[in-house]
């Protein structure tokens, strides 16, 4: 079995340097101000679903240890839009972040702490020394034990100071909608009343509720969620079934209206992606009842048996009762007549699922669960934070794959039992931009929504470009000539549009303008814009590496009270690849262990090393057998390390999955 790597050197934490601070009442915060506190630096970026998971899993820890623990969010942007201070302020409000946030647009503090991935957590002890480096999510149990150890140690030394931290809550703002996410038109009577047709069902995400809007896009005719009848509408979150007023959601996103014949069988009309609750919910519009359809509320992780396998689990039925299955941030849902099921964009696991409302069966339709952009058979494809879905007339499903800034399609119509994935626009995890024209050269920036128009063109809510984009495949013009496939721009200047759909008149678009807190109508122009502001890549510091033999090691130490789960063999795994593929001459691929020797190609001057590390640990004492029903934890992180190959460069690289000092 691979030995864990532990470092014992004491390293002084670097100062916190950036453009400014949020949630501090306008005050700058220094490490000296935080001396005597345990500090967790959370290096995050607001596009990243894993970072959002960490925000949620850290909240109970922060509340429990509020007198000794201070979390500082260090916002280190991946995309250009995320460096906009207004966009960051909106994200801090949207995700209800209750700790200080340092705006680090130039990655100064990121580089000072040698961060290489989102999210990264750095624990600083009360004397100002680094106590741990953690990458990825799922660390909260280990952090709990580490914080308790540091509290005991520094209380005994007299170096722990109890009391309030520097967080200053912002003033609340009252709005009709708050960061709405997705919307669908009401195209059939949902409660026997024809007057509902022409309205819109909207995920009022920031208010943790679902609302029905009148065609004026201002008047709320009814809503589901938000707490007890006497509570202020839309202010309470959580998970609770029941009638419309008592039910609770947490940051719901996607919505799908079931066909009338299916709704009659199952007893509900609307399926909701209850994103932060990791569940699917159903709404019976006529009675107002909300029920849980699928998901046990525990974020989905690959179980420890799978960690040791070199092959990924095949797509297909999960073989469990729907309420027993763990889901992970379902972001959008769509009814598919081809499959007779609800298609789910499972953002948290970078996959596409399906749910049969009649039988309750959950399936994985596409995606290995690994993060990236790989086309081909559904069971070999890679996605990155699937966020928007739409079906065309043939039944193929179009996908806004946000972290790869891509438009992709799942070809269900050709072979529903063995569909294939194809990328139409997009290049990879760190490639984005604003460029129209040839789809192979076109660029998007973190799109979240997609819809298909009657002429078969596809519209994309290009969220971080603040635009609505249009893809039209090769087709014949009215004069019989062939028109090449092209990408163009329909509208721009929007504030983080996260969804787009066709209005009931068939000539107007309806855009969910998230950061403007409203739905707006946009006319479809007779002529579309052609924009070319260039293609970009996420700018991260490069690491000079030497050609030839290259050693890679991942530091991991199980938390106190846990041990590596060796019941099925080595519970650690590395998957290594590169862009371009020729960068690694030997040593790429999937295998056990947390260290690997590669051979780098001297003829490739630069590229990116893609590294996925996993380790499975369960509650138990070292040297003792793990109980059959012990709680187990999967630690996982994906890194993309830009490198230049040059003589005199590093011949080894060590990354921390969970490194303790």
C-alpha positions, -999 to +999 in steps of 0.1 A: +000+000+000+011+035-007+026+052+024+011+086+033+034+116+030+037+139+061+056+171+065+068+183+098+084+217+090+068+248+104+060+274+078+050+309+086+017+319+068+021+346+042+002+379+045-032+383+028-028+406-002-055+415-027-076+443-042-100+446-013-123+430+012-159+420+015-180+413+046-157+433+069-175+466+069-149+481+045-119+473+068-087+455+057-078+424+076-042+413+083-029+380+097-018+400+128-055+409+133-063+372+133-035+361+157-049+339+184-075+325+161-075+293+140-078+305+105-090+285+075-081+301+042-106+289+016-092+295-019-123+295-041-139+309-073-176+313-077-179+293-109-167+261-092-193+236-079-168+220-057-161+254-041-198+258-035-199+224-018-171+234+005-190+266+014-220+246+025-201+218+043-181+244+063-210+263+077-217+240+107-180+240+116-179+278+115-210+281+136-198+255+162-164+271+167-173+308+160-154+320+190-120+305+180-123+299+142-122+325+114-127+314+078-113+338+052-125+332+016-097+340-008-114+346-041-090+336-069-108+338-102-106+312-130-126+331-156-122+368-167-157+377-155-150+365-120-124+392-116-152+418-119-156+432-083-194+437-089-198+401-100-178+389-069-200+410-046-231+395-061-217+360-057-209+366-020-245+378-015-260+350-036-243+322-017-249+338+017-212+338+026-209+347+063-172+352+066-146+378+053-137+375+017-104+387+002-106+398-035-075+383-051-079+389-088-042+388-097-037+356-077-011+372-054-022+354-023-030+323-043+007+321-055+020+330-020+004+298-007+013+277-037-024+269-044-029+249-075-066+239-075-100+251-067-109+246-039-078+246-016-080+250+021-050+261+042-053+259+080-032+285+100-027+280+137-031+308+163+006+315+162+005+322+125+020+289+112+005+267+085-010+236+101-025+219+070-030+221+033-061+204+019-073+202-017-108+193-029-140+188-009-151+164+018-126+175+045-150+188+071-148+157+094-110+159+094-111+196+099-134+191+130-108+169+146-079+192+136-096+223+150-103+205+183-066+194+185-054+230+178-079+244+203-066+221+230-029+227+221-031+265+220-054+269+250-028+250+270-001+273+256-021+304+262-020+314+226-057+309+218-080+340+220-117+336+221-142+362+209-158+375+177-140+376+144-139+404+118-171+394+099-196+422+094-229+411+078-242+432+049-275+451+050-304+429+037-321+439+004-358+432-004-366+420-039-395+402-057-370+377-071-335+370-058-309+355-081-335+335-102-319+305-119-341+287-144-376+291-159-401+271-180-433+282-197-467+269-186-480+253-219-508+232-205-534+237-177-517+226-145-547+227-122-576+225-146-575+263-151-567+274-186-556+308-172-523+293-161-512+288-197-489+316-207-474+321-172-439+311-162-426+288-135-394+302-121-368+289-097-364+319-074-331+305-063-320+331-038-353+330-020-353+292-019-386+288-036-405+282-068-428+309-081-454+312-109-451+346-127-478+363-146-470+372-182-460+407-170-430+390-154-435+410-122-466+396-105-462+364-085-495+344-087-484+316-064-453+301-049-440+269-032-414+270-004-402+297+019-414+286+052-444+287+075-475+307+063-467+336+087-430+338+077-417+364+052-421+347+018-390+330+005-367+336+034-364+302+049-344+273+034-339+237+042-356+204+032-392+198+041-421+183+023-457+194+027-480+221+014-469+251-006-463+274+024-446+249+047-423+232+022-387+241+021-361+241-007-324+252-008-313+270-039-335+252-064-325+255-101-340+234-129-377+228-136-395+203-158-432+201-165-443+165-170-467+155-198-503+154-186-506+116-190-474+111-169-485+136-143-518+119-139-501+086-131-476+099-106-496+126-088-474+156-095-469+180-124-435+196-118-400+182-112-376+205-094-338+202-092-334+210-055-297+217-060-282+223-025-304+196-009-291+171-035-326+160-043-353+159-069-387+173-057-422+170-071-449+196-070-486+188-074-498+222-086-535+216-079-530+207-042-498+226-036-482+195-021-444+192-024-428+157-022-393+143-024-388+121-054-352+110-053-321+116-033-313+110+004-298+145+010-263+132+012-240+145-015-231+117-040-195+104-038-180+073-054-180+046-028-147+032-015-150-001-034-149+019-066-118+039-057-095+009-062-108+000-096-090+011-127-122+010-147-150+034-141-185+021-132-206+016-164-235+038-172-269+022-164-294+017-136-282+025-101-303-004-088-315+014-056-348+029-044-348+065-054-349+079-019-318+058-010-296+072-038-272+100-032-273+128-058-249+157-062-261+192-071-287+184-097-287+217-117-312+212-145-340+188-154-358+181-187-385+157-199-373+134-227-400+117-248-372+095-263-363+079-230-397+085-213-378+099-183-365+131-168-330+139-179-308+154-151-277+176-154-259+163-123-234+192-120-217+179-089-205+146-104-201+160-140-226+135-154-260+131-170-286+111-151-322+101-158-352+095-135-383+076-145-412+092-126-434+061-130-410+034-118-386+056-098-356+042-115-325+063-116-298+058-143-265+073-153-269+081-190-235+097-197-202+107-180-175+088-161-176+113-132-142+126-142-140+163-149-130+174-184-140+174-221-140+140-238-164+130-265-174+095-278-196+068-262-216+080-233-199+057-208-164+071-218-174+108-220-162+135-196-181+165-186-174+195-163-204+208-143-233+201-166-257+230-160-283+234-188-304+211-209-327+213-239-342+188-264-344+192-301-372+179-324-353+146-329-349+140-292-312+148-289-303+166-257-282+198-259-260+205-228-245+237-215-213+223-199-202+253-179-167+246-167-155+237-201-173+267-216-189+244-241-221+235-260-224+197-263-250+173-274-261+138-263-272+119-294-301+100-280-321+099-312-297+077-331-293+050-305-310+056-271-295+025-256-259+035-265-258+073-271-227+093-280-215+127-269-204+154-293-189+188-286-202+216-309-184+246-293-156+244-267-121+233-262-114+224-226-114+232-189-093+263-192-103+276-226-129+303-230-135+337-247-161+356-268-158+346-304-184+340-331-180+323-365-168+288-372-180+266-343-146+249-341-130+283-333-159+299-314-157+305-277-181+308-247-175+317-211-192+295-185-226+290-201-255+279-178-286+277-201-296+264-235-328+262-256-336+249-291-357+271-315-382+259-341-357+264-369-333+239-351-309+266-341-296+265-305-294+294-282-270+295-253-272+317-222-235+326-222-235+336-186-201+351-179-200+369-213-234+385-204-248+374-238-272+351-256-254+332-284-268+313-313-255+281-330-270+272-364-259+240-380-252+235-417-285+241-436-299+250-470-309+286-476-341+297-493-322+299-526-310+263-523-274+271-514-257+254-485-250+276-455-221+266-433-226+261-395-219+293-376-221+309-342-234+344-337-246+367-310-283+376-304-279+400-274-252+412-250-249+435-220-269+412-197-261+405-161-252+368-158-280+353-179-285+318-167-314+306-188-331+315-221-364+303-236-388+312-263-417+334-253-453+324-260-455+347-290-428+327-308-408+359-318-394+370-285-369+355-261-373+353-223-340+356-205-334+348-168-311+377-159-298+363-126-277+392-113-305+417-123-329+396-102-355+395-130-368+379-162-366+401-193-379+399-228-354+402-257-365+406-293-349+382-318-331+404-342-334+401-380-296+401-383-273+386-357-241+401-344-207+387-352-183+393-323-147+384-320-131+394-287-107+365-289-101+332-273-085+330-239-070+306-214-072+307-177-039+323-166-022+303-139+015+304-129+034+278-149+058+253-133+092+247-151+098+209-153+128+190-166+125+166-196+129+129-189+121+112-156+097+131-135+084+121-100+049+129-089+037+125-053+004+133-035+005+141+002-023+125+022-027+117+059-060+104+072-076+126+099-075+117+135-101+090+141-099+077+105-077+052+087-072+043+051-099+018+039-078-011+028-106-037+029-106-040-009-069-034-016-051-001-020-077+027-013-057+053-032-057+061-069-040+084-094-052+092-129-028+112-150-031+126-185-018+157-203-026+183-229-012+177-254-011+139-250+024+138-263+037+157-232+038+125-213+060+099-230+055+072-203+034+069-171+000+083-181-032+064-172-050+052-141-035+032-113-033+026-076-011+046-052-004+083-047+030+084-064+040+079-100+072+082-121+065+098-155+087+105-185+082+139-200+088+144-237+116+169-244+102+178-278+070+192-263+078+227-249+047+233-228+014+218-218-009+209-189-006+179-165-041+167-156-040+148-122-069+132-103-061+118-069-084+098-046-081+083-012-108+065+008-107+065+047-132+053+072-138+059+109-115+037+129-083+035+149-050+026+132-042-011+136-078-020+142-103-036+117-128-011+102-163-019+114-187-031+086-209+000+090-183+026+097-187+060+082-164+063+052-151+094+034-137+099-001-110+125-006-107+136-042-092+164-062-085+173-098-055+194-107-045+211-140-009+221-137+005+243-165+041+234-172+070+244-194+095+217-203+130+231-200+165+220-188+170+229-152+133+226-144+119+206-115+122+169-117+096+162-091+062+177-080+044+171-047+007+181-043-013+180-011-046+161-010-044+163+028-010+174+040-006+180+078+023+200+092 
